[in-house]
């Protein structure tokens, strides 16, 4: 049994960690389907979370969870918002957004004895009372009870993925996960000791007993699914097909997009280093990198592309693709996206694509049936990093 080192079971213990910017803290909640966006200041000195309605007046309704630490992200399950403190924060907090965005139901550590950081990236549900914490700075996925009222009840089990660690490295660097048909699919970057990306893998976990599936019984080696893309950063699942965006290395390596059949484990590469090579400017050390993927239907998907010069992102574009034909379309021609640096894309329950524009500190909503902007951009107080969606149960 893991021993969790730190817990704050009730929101009263959060005093001093966050400041609430709402004029009426009792009103900081959602009353209809909403977005929640994690924002981080340009100098990384502070962070906030903003929420607002998905339809109608979409301006920010609540600004909450202000912190003088910046390495936070968000994700959601139904009406529950998860606020995740990553490197050297190592905390997951849960808020029932329909009740209060100021008062956490609980806050628990993701550290075990002897660890200095676990760097949690995401919490994914398989049911209301079972979830999994994806930890970039650990070799173990944690199964947790999201309805726990104590730290002792929060941790349930762990899934060991240390076999995927590259020689000389510390961890397999799990970066994202999805649940489909009672299986957990965990993608790992597998960076070496110099942070260079090696062959990336997806581990497939049978959630009936948390055992790993051997996806290629005819071959020796690691049991997971070997990918074509390297340095994977995001995943999306649609009707039993998983899509993985890989950004590649920070040098001349360019990114890619893989499509994986969740049942047969067959991998199809949709974008490789040659697909969009006309975007590269080798003379100025500028190369394209695939950063994110969102899928609306069996025939409609989107992938965000960053043009990067070393560690600097110069601009971003969003390309369409057809998951059924595996064809890559054109870049969206939308004025608001010109010269934008895009930090996240995600589609809501109405199949609209939400784009986090960190250049102008705004959210841009796109009608995917006509690939045109829907309404005015949503102004934010800080640059957005991650957007997720909440329902009202």
N, C-alpha and C positions, 0 to 999 in steps of 0.2 A: 504493500500500500504506500502510495506517495504521501508525503507530509507537506501540505500547503503552508507556506511560511507566513502569509499575511492575509488578513481579511478585514473587510469593512462591511458587515452584513446589512447595515441600514444607512439611509442617506444622511442622517444626522452626522455620521462620521466623516462626511465629505467636506465639511466646512474647512475652508482654507485651501482646498484643492481646486475648486472651481468658483468663479464668480458668475452670477446670473445677471445678464444685461436686460432682461425683460422688466418693464415698468411694473407689471403685476405678476409676481412669481407664481401665484396660484393659477394664473391663466395659461401658464406654459404647458400646453398639451395640444393634442390634435383632436379635431372633431369630425374630420372626414379624411379620405385617402390623401396622403401627404408624401412629400419628399423630405429627406434629411440629408444634409450635406456637411461633410467634415471640411473645415477651412483651416488654412495655415498661413500665417503672415509671411510676406516675402522674405523677411530676414530670419524666419524660423524662431522668432522670439515668443510667439504666442499662438494659440489656436482657439477655435470656437466651432460650435455646431449650430446650423440654422435649419429651421423647418418652415414649410409653407404648404398650401394646398396644391394638388396636382392639376385641378381644373379651376376655372373662374379666375378670381384674383390670386395669382400665383406669387405675389410679392412675399417677402419673408415675414412670417407671423411671429416667430419666436427665435431669439438668439440666446443659446444656453451653452453650458459646459465650457465656459471660457477658462483657459489654463495658460500658465507661463511655460508650459512644455508643449512641444509641437508634434512629437511623433505619435500621433493618434490616427485611427481610422474608424469607420463605422460600417456595420452591416445590420441586417434586420431579419426578423421572422414575424410575420403577421403584424400585430400592433406593438411588438417589442423592438426597441432600439438597443443595439449593443455598441457601447463606446469602448474601444480597445486601445489600451496604452501599449505601445510596441517596445522597442529596444530600451532596456534599462528602466522601463516603467512597469511592464509585465502585469498588467491588471485588465480584467474584463468587468465592465459594469453593465447592468441591465436595467432598462427603463420601460415601464408600461406607458407608452406615449399617449394613450387615451386617458390616462389618469394624471401623470405628472412627468414632465421632462426635467424637473428640478430635483426630484427625489428618486434616487436609485432604489430598485427593489433589493439589489445586492451588488457588492463589488468584491471580487475574489482574485487572488494572485494566481498566476499561471506558472509559478516557480516550484520546483521540488528541492529537497534538501541538497545543499552543496552547489546549486546552480547560481550563477551571477545574473543571467538573463535567459529568457526563453523566447523573447521576441514574437509574441503571438500576432498572427496576421489576420485570422478570420475565425468565426465560429459558425458552423453549419449544422442545421437541424436535420434529423431523420424523422422525428416526431416531436410532439409538444414537450415530452419529458426526456428526450435523448438528443444530445448534440455533441459535436466534435470540435476541439480547438486545434487549429493548424498553427504550428509553432516553427517559425523560420530558424530560430536559434536552438533547436533541439532535434534529437533523433526520434522523438516519440510524439505521436498524435495523442491527445487526451480525449477520452470519452468522458463527458460531464453530464450532470443532471441540472438543466437550466432552471428547474423549479426548487432547487435546494435552498434551504434557509440557514445553512451553516456550511463552513468550509469543509467540514468532515464529510458532508453529504454531497458536496459539489464534484469532487473527483470520484470517478467510478472505475476507470480502467485506462490502460495505455496500449498503444499499438506501436511496436518497435519497427522503425524503418532504417535502422543503422546500417543495414547491408548495402544501402544505396550510397553511403558516404564514400567519396573519392579518396584514395590514398593520400594522406597528408592533410586532408581537410578535417573539420570537426563535426560537421553535420551534412545531411543531404540537401538542406536548404529547401524545405517544402514551402511553396509560395501561394498555392491556391487549392481549392477542393470543391467538388460538387457531389451531391447525393442523387442517385437515380436507381429506382427499382430495388431499394434496400441494399445498395452497394455504395461505398464511399470511394471516390476517385481522387487521389491526392497527387498533384504534380510537383516534381522536385527538380530544381535547377542543376544540382550536382556540380557545383563550382569546385575547382581544385584549390590548393593552398595559396595560389596566386590570384584567386578569384576569376580564373579563366573558365568559361563554361565547357563542360564535358557533355557526353550524351545524356540528354534529359529523359526522365522516366515518369510514368504514371503508375502508382501502386493502386491495386484494386482490392478493396477490403469488403468481405462478406459480413454484413452487419448483424447477421444472426448469431455469430460467435466471435466477431472481430478477427477472423483469420484472413490471411492474405491469399488471394487467388493466383495460381500459376497460369498466366495468360498464354504461355507457349510451352506446352508440355513436351513438345518434340525437341526442344533445344535445352542445353544446359545454360547456366548463367542466372541473372537476376529474373525474378518471376514477373516483374511488371512489364508495362508496354513501353518499348523504346520509341522515342520520338525523333522526327527529323529536325524540328526546331530546337534551338538552344536558348538557354537562359529564359525559360517560360515565366511570364509575369501575370497572365490572367487566363481564366477558363469561362466557358459558357456551355450550357446544355440545352438542347432542344429536341424533343421527341426521340430520345435514345441515342442522340449523336452529341459528342463532346467536341468542342472547339478550343484549341490552345494557341494563344498568341505568345510568340517568343521574340524577345528583342535582340538576341544575339549579343555579341561582345560590344564593348565601348570603342573598339578600334575600327578596322575596316570591315569586320563581320556585320552583315545586315540581317534583319529579322525574318521571321517566317510565320506561317499559319498552318496548323495541322487540324485535320478532321478525323475523329476516332469513333468507330462503331462501338457503342458501349456493351454490345453483346458478343460480337465476334472478335473485337479488339483490333480489327484491321485499321491501319493508319493510311490516310491519304493526305499528301502535301498539297496545299492550295497556293501558298506563297513561299517562294524560296529566294535566294540572293539574286536571281536573274529576273524575277517577275516584274519588279518595279525599279530595275537598275538605272533607268533613264532619270530617276530622281537624284541619283548620286552625283556628286561633284568632287571627284578624287583629287583634283588640283587644289581644292580648298579643304580637303579632309572632311567632307560632309557626306554622310551616308544615311539612308533610310533605315528605320527600325520600327518593327511592328510592336505596338504598345498595348493595345486592348482590343477586345472583340465583344460584340453584342449580336444576338440572333433573335429576330422577330418571328420568323416562320421557317418552314422547310425550303422556301425559295428566296428568303430575304435576310441578309446579314450585313453587318457593318464592321469595319476594322479601322482603328485609328493608327496613323503612321506619323512618326516623328522624324523630322530632319535634324540630325545631330552632328555637331562638330565637337569631337571629344566628349566631354561630360556636359556640354551645353546643348540645350534644345533650341533650335532657331525658329521652328514653326511646326505646325501639325496639319494633317489632312485626314479626312474620313473617306474611305473607299467603300463602295458597295461590293457585295459578292452574292452569288446564288449558290446556296448549299446543295441544291439538287443537281446542278450541272457542274459544280466545282469551278465556275468561271468567276473571274475578278472583273468588276465593272469599273466605272469611272469614279473620280473623286467628286464629292458633293460640291455643287457650285452655289454656295450660300454666302452672301456678303458678310454676315456676322462671323463666319469662320476664317475669313481672310487674315493671315498672319497670326492667328490664334495659336497659343500653346495649350493643347488639350491634355488634361490630367486624367479624365475618366469619361467613359461612355457607358450608358445603361438604359435598357428599355423598360418602361412601366407597364402596368396591367392593361393599358389602353393601346399598347404597341407604338407608343411615341418614343423616340430616341432622345435621351437627355444627354447633353454635352456639357462637361465642366470646362469652362474657359478660364484658365488661370491668368492669362494676359490681362483681360479686362474685368476680372473678378465677377463673373456672371455665369448663369446657366442658360443654355440655349436649347429650346425644345423644337424637335423636328417631326413633322407629320411624315411617317414612313410610307404612306400610300402615294404621296406625290413628291417626297424628298424636298420639302420646302419648310421654312421656319414657321412655327405655330406661335403666334402672339409675340409680344415684346420679350426681349431678354430679361432674365430675372437678376436684378442687381444684388450683389452680395457685399458684405462689409470687408471680407478678406478673400484671397484667392482660394477657389475650391480645389479639393484633392480627391474626394470620393463622394458619390451620390448613391443613396439607397432609397427604398420606398416602404411606406408603412400603411397598413390598412386599419380600419376601425372594427374591432370584433364585437 
